[in-house]
Amino acid sequence: RTLVGVCLAGIYPVGMRVAASQYPSGLGARLGVLVGALCLGTAFPWLVRGSTTQGLPYAATLAAVSGLACLGGIALPAVVLPRGTHAAAFWAFLQCSNPREGTTPPKKLEVGGAALREILSEAGFRAAALGYFGHMWELYAFWAFIPVLIQEHADLSGGQAVLSVPMASFVTIGTGAVSSTVV
């Protein structure tokens, strides 16, 4: 969970920056869609797992969701980018530049202990980053615990559930997508 939180905290602000650069007006609604996509993306594996009456095994769910994520990543440029700009915009993205501003070579990325120490030497950045890493860990820890809570409730109540644990987990987590996009 800690690694997932750190990775999400590392990529989520990048998505926010892209949204901010692409939509200077109406940014609040765009960020709501981004947060909603995060919720829906987290809930989606539960929908896949609960899509059969017996529920898919964990390995099959992981394989299906991973395959769908790869297909989505491949299809993304065709769906998001305007026609005729696919190649230029996609390569500009890979080069960390903006096709509207020209393709400037990206700064050399230094990876290692020295770069990490330099980044973390900024007290303000360190406080914000660690707080955000903690927030993402906390959020994903809660989301990981939702199915356990639902299963425990089902076991204690002894009643017939309306939804299976995977489907109830999907609805519970996925509701965040709706609440994030309501304007």
Disulfide bonds with the S-S distance in Angstrom:
none
